[in-house]
């Protein structure tokens, strides 16, 4: 997503060389950012964001959506169905900002999947966006996940899916850790045609820490 956003931002200038010169970034290195081959260091990302007048959401969110000023409407029909009638959805499910998501296979040879997730607090719920790990043939569009986080019973639940409602996954976070805690524990479920993939889950709150967010983005690509 970063590469696509940068290509769009650069399009309003006379040339890529001009942008590189004004940013003080080597053209070859900047081309790697444009292609999505690599991510800039936090200080370089901050310089890029300041130059184009955007923020760190360009890592995960399409530029057209960042530039919208209207808030995302809360889907009240879902909130009422999943707990608002009991007053639970009045509590903030997730703080806004970046999260490091770790899904760990509980088997004999644990394997952990890393995702970078961004939550946008809507008061009684939160909209979320994440990108799954890089796999052969995967594109940014096929890796993208979007969903909704809400409070229900004694848990916070996050429901996400890929475009076209494929690859659905559900995160369930226990109330043992408060929403304000830096780490939330629970489990993830990925329903399949014949079975469900269940994994241990940990969400670590990164806030607007660009260095940490970039580190997770690199992990997700490995």
N, C-alpha and C positions, 0 to 999 in steps of 0.2 A: 504493500500500500504506500509506503514511503516513496518508493521510486516513481509510482504513478502520480502522486501528489507533486513531487518535485518537477516532473516533466510538465505538468500543467502550469505550475507557478513560473517556470522558466520561459514558457511560451509567450509571456507578455513582454519579454525583453528581446533586444535585437539579436542576441546570440548567447549561446552557452558560455562562450569565452568571456563575454562581458560580465556575466553573472559571477564566474569564477574569479575574474580580476577584482571585482568589487567586494567579493567575500574573502578574498585572499586564500582561496583553496586551489590546489593543484587540479588542472583539468582532468588528468587521468583518474585521480581519486574521485573527483566529482562525478565522472562517468560511471564509476562503480555504484555510487549512491543512486544515480538515475536508473540504472539497470536492476537495482535491488540486490546486487552482488554482495554489498557490504553496508554496514550502518556507520554513521559518523560517531565520533567520540561525543560525550555529553556536552563539552564546551563548544564543539563545532556545531552540534545540533542546535544549541542555544543561539549561536551566531546566525545560523540559517533561519531559525524561527523569527528572530528579531528583524532580519533583513526583509523577509517576506510578510511580516506582520501576522504570523500565525502562532500556534502553540504546539506542544508536544503531542497533541492528538493526531497530528499528521502521520504518526507511526502506525495507527490503526484505523483511522477514520477518513473516508473520502472527503476531499476538500469541499465538495459541494454541500456536504452535510455540516461540516464545521462552520461554514459561512452562513448557515441558516440561523436566524435569531430566535425563531419560534421554538418554545420548549416542546419536547416530545410529549404528546398527550398520554396520560396514564390510562391504560385499558381497564376501565372501571368494571366491566363485565367479568373480567378475570379476577380482579381483586375481591369483588363481592363473593364470587364463587369459592375462592380459596382462603377466605378468612376475614374479610373486612367486616362482615356482619357480626363478628365476635370482637371487633375492636383491635385485632392483631395487626392489620395492615396499616394502622396509624403509626407504627414504629418503623424507623428507618432500617431497611434490611441490610444495606451496604453503604459504606461511605463512598463518595465520588472519588475517582482516581484510578491509578493503575494497580493491578494485582498480579502476583506471581502465582500461577496455578500449578500444582503438582499432583498428578494422578499416578499412584503407585500400585502395581500389580502385587497382591498379597501372596503370591506363590512362592515356591522354593527359591526361585531366582528373580528377585524383585526387579522390575524395570519401571522407570519413572518417565512419564511424559510431561513436558513443560509447555505451558501456554502463557501468553501475555494477555491479560484481560483488562478492559477499561469499563468502569461502571460510571453511569451518569445518574445521580440521585434525582428522583422525581418526587420526593417526599414520602408517599406511602408505598412506593416501589422504586426500583432502579432498572434502567435499561442497560444491557451489557453487550459488549462486542469483544470477540477474541479471535485469534488465529491459531489453528492447529499446527502440529509439527510438519515440517517439509518432508514430503514423500515423493518417490519417483513419479513424474507426470503431474504432480499437483501444481495448481496455479493459485495466486492470491485469492481469486474468487472462490475456488473450490475449498480453500482452507478456512474461509471466513465463517464465523459463527455469530449469531445474534440471538438475544433472548431477553428474558424478564426475570428479575429477582424480587421476591416478596416474602413476607412473614406468614407462616402458617403453622398453627399449633405451637409446639415447642421447638420448631426448626425455622431456619431460613432456607428457602428453596430457590434454585436457579434453573430455569428451563431454557435450553438453547438448541438451535438446529442450524444446519447448513442451508444455503439457498435452495428453495424448492422443498423445504421440510424434509431434507434427507439428513442422515447421520445425527438424529436427535440424541441429546444427552441431558441427564438430570443431575444436579448437584444438591445434596442435602447436608446442611451445616447444623451441627448440634448447638444448643443454647448454652453448653458448658463454657463457651467463650462468648463474650458480649460482642455486639456489632462494632464497638469501638476498639476492640482488641486488634493487635497487629497481625495475629494469626488466627485463622478459623479452621477447625477440623471437622471432618465428616466423611462422606463417601460419594462416589460418582457411579451412575448407572447409564450404560449405553445399550438400549434395547436392540436386539438383533432378530432375524427371522426365526431362529430356532433357540436362541439363548440370550442371556444378558451378560454383558461384560461389567463386572463390579470391581471398583478399585478404591483404595484408600485415597482420601482427598485432603489437601491442605491449601488454603488460600492465604498468602502473605500480602498484607497491605503495603504498597509502595508509595501511595500518594502521588505527588508530582516529581518524584525523584528520577530524573532523566537517566542518570548513570545506572541505577538499578533496573529501570525499565529496558534500557538498551541491552543490559546483560541478559535479561530473561529472553528478549527477542532473539539474541544470538543462540541461546540454549535451545529455543524452539526450532531454530533452523538446522541444528546439528543432528 
